[in-house]
Amino acid sequence: MKSFLKTLLAAFVGSLAALFVCGFFFFIIIGSLAVLTDEKTPVVPSSAILKIDFSQPITEQSTDDPLAGFSLVNPQIASRTLGILPVIQAIERAATDPAIRFIYLNPQNMNIGMAQLEEMRNALLEFRKSGKPVIAYSDNYSQGSYYLASAADKVYINKDGTVLMSGLGSNIMFFKDLLDKLGIQVQLIRHGKFKAAAEQFIASTISKENREQNQAMLDAIWGTWLSDIGESRDIDPAHLNELIDDLQLGMTPSLIQNGLVDQAFTREEMIGQLCTLFEVEKEKDLRAIALADYIKATATTDLKTKDKIAVIYATGEITMEGNELSAKKYAPLIAQVRKDSTIKGVVLRVNSPGGDTQAAEIIDNELQLLRAVKPLIVSFGDYAASGGYWISAQGDRIFTDKTTLTGSIGVFSLFLNYGKGLKEHLDINSVSITTNQHTDMFSGLRPLDEKEQDYMKNFVETIYGRFTELVSAGRDLPLAYVDSIGQGRVWTGSDALKIKLADQAGGLRDAILYTAARLNLEKFRLLEFPVQKTYMEKLLSSLSDAGSNVRTLTDPAAMLEKTYSELKQFNGLKTFARLPYIYDFQY
């Protein structure tokens, strides 16, 4: 009887949840249709200010969904972002567009990656060469927003504003003590003294080598920012760093006195300044167009141009299956690009911390088949590390931003033993019945013994050898040298240029122009892959996922089984080439 009532209750709760989800999505569909029918193509005024205010995040590839921000169920299905390439192209067009008088940069509440920030800043510097000014204003500046604003002709701030500059840092949490209390043991097998992936699970604090590489990496990025700001604002970088260390910067008077900003205005006064620059008397006579609207209004495609250059966005963690950078998704996509005779060259835009080595090898194999018939140029985004570097190393030429994180040439395997925790905290006993001595070595219910660890070490060493050989061949570097700069160490793009892991400083636009010049193409069309899903495709996919989640929520046994299956995925005959963690710099 209890079982019947439990089943009845679960069915009732599941039905209510399903009705709620279905009703919720019904209103989303109706709302999206209304939005779709209401959108109009923007028009550029005959004389206008191009306003860049970061109202939309700037990411690797554009997404354009009509219900941006409507994300109570799944933020992935309703997002509107600007890709870095159309942003750079729009700034480039604005430089020669007689309708655009100047750029008004309002970099408050930025949502942009570090590499995209660098590429956008370089684009603003190029825009200034046209003779048109860039004017920056913000109530307050973060370090990142000021780094961008420092490229402007004039940097203005609110009279009560601040610039928070204190340097770059990262925090790493270590979980060994907690895992010990939970009865979870982690066994890590790795090659590379700097390969810090999973170190936080086997140690209570940072290793000497990991501290060394993190310090060098942060110093290199910060050095780039100091140098760039110093050049734009005519400030000695060493002096700027001293001011920051002495906490001499912050409030408006100190910023003006030390040359970081030109003048302070209230918001109302800033409007008056814009009127003066635009040569009008009243605010109502100002004409401005937002960056997103300018992109839509001015982007054109010449369908008569037959020759094409493909941009393949290799974004996310490398996996065998899944929606990100998976072998299942990207291998056929790369083959499709290879077989298209109208595509003359390919730019691989890599923004990946790495992942599964087998998946990286499958993707790289397809890339080398493509490279045999057309040029393959690589452009690095925020990350091109470990597996991300694996798929990049054999490109014909590698472009990197100075703040890119790359290298991390190393391999590891990770094994979780949670049998003790199941017993101590959930009163779950497990019994293994096997036909052979090592049948249950990947069960996660016991630690690997010495022989099993040696077995996995052999796999790790073999894959590391394959990785270094691949880099040696792709970069035309001695194997011993690759091993010396490998060892899992993470490098910045500026360092990668010095140690020959990359060829040229530059962003995605630079890589595209280089590809066109190499192919002697004066005219070409750009094709972007993977093709973004439409809003309705995302919506239908989300409906399916929501149904699955409702079933899991109403069945505790299913939830436990799902958790167990997710833990088991770490164990097995797997090796990983991946960054230790995704760095979340506060800037």
Secondary structure, DSSP 8 states (H G I E B T S, - for coil): -HHHHHHHHHHHHHHHHHHHHHHHHHHHHHHHHHHHHH-------SSEEEEE--SS-EESS-EE-TTTT--SS-GGGS-EEEEHHHHHHHHHHHHH-TTEEEEEE---S--B-HHHHHHHHHHHHHHHTTT--EEEEESSB-HHHHHHHTTSSEEEEETT-BB------------HHHHHHHT-EEEEEEE-TT--TTHHHH-SS--HHHHHHHHHHHHHHHHHHHHHHHHHHT--HHHHHHHHHTT---BHHHHHHTTS-SEEE-HHHHHHHHHHHHT-SSGGG--EEEHHHHHHHH----TT---EEEEEEEES-EESSSSSEEHHHHHHHHHHHHH-TTEEEEEEEEEE-EEEHHHHHHHHHHHHHHHTTS-EEEEEEEEEETHHHHTTTTSSEEEE-TT-EEE---EEEEEEE-HHHHHHHH--------SSTTTTTTSSSS---HHHHHHHHHHHHHHHHHHHHHHHHHHT--HHHHHHH-TT-EEEHHHHHHTTS-SEE--HHHHHHHHHHHTT-SS-EEEEES----HHHHHHHHHHHHHHHHHHHT-HHHHHHHHHHHHHTTSSS--EEE-SS------
